[in-house]
C-alpha cells in the first residue's frame, strides 16, 4: 500500500490535511475577495467620474425670492468647487460624511450671503437620477420668516419671531414698497447695548422691549386699519423717558403741518395695564370707532389718547364736540 494511503488512515494526519486544505481555500478566497473588492472600487470610481452631480434646495418657501434662494445655494456650490478633492467627494455616491461638512459650512458662515435666512439644515440626501445618468444632492432646511421691520436711525432691517436679524439693509422706500403695515409693522425706539448697535444677520436683537413690541404688532397687523400705522414706537418703554407719558405710541402715516407723525397714545404693553388704563380689547374697539367716524385712526388730530375709558382727541374751539360713540368707546 502506498505511503500516502497509509498516512490518510491515521485520524490525526487526516485532520491535519483537512485543516491545511481549509486554510488554503480560505487564503485563496481572501486574496480573491481583496482583488475583486479593489477591482469593484476602481470600476465605481471610474463610473463616478462620469456621473454629474447637482445640488438643490429642496423645500424653499414660496415667499422667499428666487434670487435669495440662489444666493443661499451658492454656499454649497462654493464648497463643492473648493478643490478637486472636495468635488470628487461631492460626486462619490458613498460619501455621506460630506453632508455634515455642508451643514457645518452653513452654520459657520451664518452671516455671509443670504445664509441667515436658513434657521437650520434639517436633512441632506443623495437622489440618483438614472434616466439622465446623474445624481442630485438635495438640501432640506427650515427657513426664518420675517414678521416685523425694525427702524434703527434711518436704516430698516427685518426680524423673525425669535428677534433674529435677517439679511439686508433697507431704505424707507424698500419698506413702503412691500406694503407697509399691510405686510409687516415697523418697530422703533429700541435700546440696544451698545446703543443703536446692529447684530450681524443670523444673530438676535437683545432689546428688552422687543417681546412686548412683537406681541402688539401681531395684535395690530390683522386689523383693517393696520395700513394707517407707520410704526410702533417704544422709546418710552417702561417709562424710561417720562413717567407720565404713554409707554407705547403708534405713529400714523398721517402728518402734521410741520411734517411730524400724528400719534396714537396706546399706553402700556399688553397685559401690563394698571388701574385706570383700559385693556387692549377696548383700545382696539376705540380705534375701530375712530376709523368708522373719521375714516382714519388719527381723527384728523395731532394725537389721540386711547388709554382711558373716554377717548381724548384735542380739537380747536370751533370744532364740533367729540362724538358720543368715542366718548364711551369701551361700552
C-alpha positions as CSV (number, residue, x, y, z in Angstrom):
1,X,0.0,0.0,0.0
2,X,1.4,3.4,-0.9
3,X,2.7,5.6,2.0
4,X,0.1,8.3,1.2
5,X,-2.8,6.0,1.7
6,X,-1.3,4.7,4.9
7,X,-0.9,8.2,6.3
8,X,-4.5,9.1,5.5
9,X,-5.7,6.1,7.5
10,X,-4.3,8.0,10.6
11,X,-7.1,10.1,12.1
12,X,-4.7,12.7,13.3
13,X,-2.9,13.1,10.0
14,X,-6.3,13.2,8.2
15,X,-7.4,16.1,10.4
16,X,-4.2,18.0,9.7
17,X,-4.8,17.5,6.0
18,X,-8.3,18.8,6.2
19,X,-7.2,21.9,8.1
20,X,-4.5,22.6,5.5
21,X,-7.0,22.3,2.7
22,X,-9.4,24.7,4.6
23,X,-6.7,27.2,5.2
24,X,-5.6,27.1,1.6
25,X,-9.2,27.6,0.4
26,X,-9.6,30.5,3.0
27,X,-6.4,32.2,1.9
28,X,-7.3,31.9,-1.7
29,X,-10.8,33.3,-1.0
30,X,-9.5,36.2,1.0
31,X,-7.0,37.0,-1.7
32,X,-9.6,36.7,-4.4
33,X,-12.1,38.9,-2.4
34,X,-9.5,41.6,-2.0
35,X,-8.8,41.6,-5.7
36,X,-12.5,41.7,-6.5
37,X,-13.1,44.5,-4.0
38,X,-10.2,46.6,-5.4
39,X,-11.5,46.0,-8.9
40,X,-15.0,47.0,-7.9
41,X,-13.8,50.2,-6.3
42,X,-11.8,51.0,-9.5
43,X,-15.0,50.4,-11.5
44,X,-17.1,52.6,-9.1
45,X,-14.5,55.4,-9.1
46,X,-14.3,55.3,-12.9
47,X,-18.1,55.3,-13.1
48,X,-18.5,58.1,-10.5
49,X,-16.1,60.3,-12.5
50,X,-18.6,60.1,-15.4
51,X,-21.8,60.8,-13.3
52,X,-22.5,64.5,-12.9
53,X,-23.8,65.8,-9.6
54,X,-26.2,68.7,-9.0
55,X,-27.1,70.5,-5.8
56,X,-30.5,71.8,-5.0
57,X,-32.5,73.4,-2.1
58,X,-35.4,71.0,-1.9
59,X,-38.2,72.8,0.0
60,X,-37.7,76.6,-0.3
61,X,-40.9,78.5,0.7
62,X,-42.8,80.3,-2.0
63,X,-42.4,83.7,-0.3
64,X,-38.6,83.6,-0.5
65,X,-37.4,85.3,-3.7
66,X,-35.6,83.2,-6.2
67,X,-32.5,85.5,-6.1
68,X,-32.3,84.8,-2.3
69,X,-32.6,81.0,-2.7
70,X,-29.9,81.1,-5.4
71,X,-27.6,83.0,-3.1
72,X,-28.2,80.5,-0.3
73,X,-27.5,77.6,-2.7
74,X,-24.2,79.3,-3.8
75,X,-22.7,78.5,-0.3
76,X,-22.9,74.7,-1.0
77,X,-21.8,75.2,-4.6
78,X,-18.7,77.1,-3.5
79,X,-17.8,74.3,-1.1
80,X,-18.1,71.8,-3.9
81,X,-15.8,73.9,-6.1
82,X,-13.2,74.5,-3.4
83,X,-10.8,72.0,-4.9
84,X,-10.7,68.7,-7.0
85,X,-10.7,66.5,-3.9
86,X,-13.8,68.2,-2.5
87,X,-15.6,68.0,-5.8
88,X,-14.7,64.3,-6.0
89,X,-16.3,63.8,-2.6
90,X,-19.5,65.5,-3.8
91,X,-19.6,63.1,-6.7
92,X,-18.9,60.0,-4.7
93,X,-22.3,58.4,-4.0
94,X,-20.9,56.5,-1.0
95,X,-19.6,59.6,0.8
96,X,-22.2,60.6,3.3
97,X,-19.7,62.5,5.6
98,X,-19.8,65.3,3.1
99,X,-23.4,66.1,4.3
100,X,-22.0,67.1,7.7
101,X,-19.5,69.4,6.0
102,X,-22.3,71.1,4.1
103,X,-24.3,71.5,7.3
104,X,-21.2,72.9,9.1
105,X,-20.4,75.3,6.3
106,X,-23.9,77.0,6.6
107,X,-23.6,77.2,10.4
108,X,-20.1,78.7,10.3
109,X,-20.9,81.2,7.6
110,X,-24.3,82.3,9.0
111,X,-23.8,86.0,8.4
112,X,-22.5,85.6,4.8
113,X,-24.5,86.0,1.7
114,X,-28.2,85.1,2.4
115,X,-27.4,82.3,4.8
116,X,-29.2,83.8,7.8
117,X,-32.5,83.0,6.1
118,X,-31.7,79.4,7.0
119,X,-32.8,78.6,10.5
120,X,-31.3,75.1,10.3
121,X,-30.5,72.3,7.9
122,X,-33.0,69.5,8.6
123,X,-31.9,66.9,6.1
124,X,-29.4,66.2,3.2
125,X,-29.7,63.3,0.9
126,X,-28.5,62.0,-2.5
127,X,-31.0,61.1,-5.1
128,X,-30.0,59.1,-8.2
129,X,-31.5,60.1,-11.5
130,X,-30.6,57.1,-13.7
131,X,-32.6,58.1,-16.7
132,X,-30.3,61.2,-17.0
133,X,-27.2,59.4,-15.8
134,X,-26.7,61.9,-12.9
135,X,-27.2,62.3,-9.2
136,X,-28.6,65.1,-7.1
137,X,-27.8,66.3,-3.6
138,X,-30.9,67.7,-2.0
139,X,-30.7,70.1,1.0
140,X,-33.8,70.4,3.2
141,X,-33.9,73.4,5.6
142,X,-36.1,75.3,7.9
143,X,-36.3,79.0,7.0
144,X,-36.7,82.1,9.0
145,X,-39.8,84.1,8.1
146,X,-39.9,87.9,8.6
147,X,-42.5,89.2,11.0
148,X,-41.6,92.8,11.5
149,X,-39.4,95.7,10.4
150,X,-37.1,97.4,12.8
151,X,-36.2,101.1,12.3
152,X,-32.7,101.9,13.7
153,X,-31.9,105.5,12.9
154,X,-32.5,105.8,9.2
155,X,-32.0,102.1,8.5
156,X,-34.6,99.4,8.2
157,X,-34.0,95.7,8.9
158,X,-36.2,92.6,9.1
159,X,-36.5,90.2,12.1
160,X,-38.2,86.9,12.6
161,X,-40.3,85.7,15.6
162,X,-37.1,85.0,17.6
163,X,-35.9,88.6,17.0
164,X,-33.1,87.3,14.7
165,X,-31.9,89.8,12.2
166,X,-32.4,88.7,8.6
167,X,-30.1,89.6,5.8
168,X,-30.3,93.0,4.1
169,X,-30.2,96.7,4.9
170,X,-33.3,98.5,3.6
171,X,-34.4,102.1,3.0
172,X,-37.8,103.5,3.8
173,X,-38.7,103.2,0.1
174,X,-38.0,99.5,0.3
175,X,-40.2,99.1,3.3
176,X,-43.1,101.0,1.7
177,X,-42.8,99.0,-1.5
178,X,-43.7,95.9,0.5
179,X,-47.0,97.4,1.6
180,X,-46.0,99.0,4.9
181,X,-48.4,97.9,7.7
182,X,-50.3,95.6,5.3
183,X,-47.3,93.2,5.4
184,X,-45.1,93.8,8.5
185,X,-45.5,96.5,11.0
186,X,-42.4,98.6,11.9
187,X,-41.0,98.8,15.4
188,X,-38.8,101.7,16.5
189,X,-37.4,103.3,19.7
190,X,-35.3,100.2,20.7
191,X,-32.5,100.4,23.2
192,X,-29.6,98.0,22.4
193,X,-26.4,97.5,24.2
194,X,-24.3,99.3,22.9
195,X,-26.9,101.9,21.8
196,X,-28.1,101.7,18.2
197,X,-25.9,98.7,17.5
198,X,-27.0,96.1,14.9
199,X,-26.3,92.4,15.3
200,X,-24.9,90.5,12.3
201,X,-27.5,88.8,10.2
202,X,-28.4,85.5,11.8
203,X,-27.9,86.9,15.3
204,X,-30.8,88.1,17.6
205,X,-31.5,91.6,18.9
206,X,-31.4,91.8,22.7
207,X,-33.5,94.9,23.3
208,X,-35.7,94.0,26.3
209,X,-38.8,95.7,24.8
210,X,-38.9,93.5,21.7
211,X,-41.2,90.8,23.1
212,X,-43.8,93.4,24.0
213,X,-43.4,95.1,20.7
214,X,-43.8,92.0,18.7
215,X,-46.8,90.9,20.7
216,X,-48.5,94.2,19.9
217,X,-47.5,94.1,16.3
218,X,-49.1,90.6,16.0
219,X,-52.3,92.0,17.5
220,X,-52.5,95.1,15.3
221,X,-51.5,93.6,11.9
222,X,-54.8,91.8,11.5
223,X,-56.8,95.0,12.0
224,X,-58.2,96.7,8.9
225,X,-56.6,100.0,10.0
226,X,-53.1,98.4,10.1
227,X,-52.1,100.3,6.8
228,X,-52.6,103.6,8.7
229,X,-49.9,102.7,11.3
230,X,-46.4,103.7,10.2
231,X,-44.6,102.3,13.3
232,X,-44.8,101.2,16.9
233,X,-42.6,103.5,19.0
234,X,-41.2,102.0,22.3
235,X,-38.8,104.8,23.1
236,X,-40.7,105.3,26.5
237,X,-41.0,101.6,27.3
238,X,-41.5,101.1,31.0
239,X,-41.5,104.9,31.4
240,X,-37.7,105.2,30.9
241,X,-38.0,108.7,29.4
242,X,-41.2,110.1,31.1
243,X,-43.2,108.6,33.9
244,X,-46.4,110.3,32.8
245,X,-46.2,109.8,29.0
246,X,-47.6,106.8,27.1
247,X,-45.1,103.9,27.2
248,X,-46.1,102.8,23.6
249,X,-47.0,105.3,20.9
250,X,-48.4,104.4,17.5
251,X,-47.1,106.7,14.8
252,X,-49.6,107.0,12.0
253,X,-48.9,107.6,8.3
254,X,-50.6,111.0,8.6
255,X,-48.5,114.1,9.1
256,X,-48.9,117.4,11.0
257,X,-48.4,120.7,9.1
258,X,-44.8,120.7,10.4
259,X,-44.3,117.1,8.9
260,X,-44.4,115.2,12.2
261,X,-46.3,112.0,12.5
262,X,-49.7,112.1,14.1
263,X,-49.8,109.9,17.1
264,X,-52.0,107.3,19.0
265,X,-51.1,107.0,22.7
266,X,-51.5,103.3,23.2
267,X,-50.2,103.1,26.7
268,X,-48.6,100.1,28.5
269,X,-47.6,96.7,26.9
270,X,-50.3,94.1,26.5
271,X,-51.3,92.6,29.9
272,X,-49.5,95.3,31.9
273,X,-52.4,97.7,32.1
274,X,-52.9,99.2,35.6
275,X,-55.9,100.6,37.4
276,X,-57.3,103.4,35.1
277,X,-55.8,102.1,31.9
278,X,-58.3,100.0,29.7
279,X,-57.3,96.6,28.2
280,X,-56.2,96.1,24.7
281,X,-59.6,94.8,23.5
282,X,-61.1,98.2,24.5
283,X,-58.3,100.1,22.8
284,X,-58.9,98.2,19.6
285,X,-62.6,99.0,19.8
286,X,-61.8,102.7,20.2
287,X,-59.6,102.7,17.2
288,X,-62.3,100.9,15.1
289,X,-64.8,103.5,16.2
290,X,-62.5,106.4,15.3
291,X,-61.8,104.9,11.9
292,X,-65.6,104.4,11.3
293,X,-66.3,108.0,12.1
294,X,-63.2,109.7,10.6
295,X,-62.0,107.1,8.1
296,X,-58.6,107.5,9.7
297,X,-57.4,106.5,13.2
298,X,-55.8,109.8,14.0
299,X,-59.2,111.5,13.8
300,X,-57.5,114.4,11.9
301,X,-55.9,115.4,15.1
302,X,-52.2,115.7,16.2
303,X,-52.8,112.9,18.7
304,X,-55.4,110.6,20.1
305,X,-55.2,109.2,23.6
306,X,-57.0,105.8,23.9
307,X,-55.6,104.8,27.3
308,X,-58.7,105.5,29.3
309,X,-62.5,105.0,29.0
310,X,-63.1,108.3,27.4
311,X,-61.1,108.8,24.2
312,X,-59.2,112.1,24.3
313,X,-58.9,113.9,21.0
314,X,-57.6,117.5,21.1
315,X,-59.7,119.9,19.0
316,X,-59.8,123.6,18.1
317,X,-62.5,125.6,19.9
318,X,-64.5,125.9,16.7
319,X,-64.6,122.1,16.2
320,X,-67.6,120.0,16.9
321,X,-67.8,118.1,20.3
322,X,-66.3,114.6,20.5
323,X,-68.9,112.1,19.1
324,X,-70.7,110.2,21.8
325,X,-69.5,106.9,20.3
326,X,-66.0,107.8,21.1
327,X,-66.7,109.3,24.5
328,X,-67.6,105.8,25.7
329,X,-65.6,103.6,23.3
330,X,-65.4,100.9,25.9
331,X,-69.2,100.4,26.2
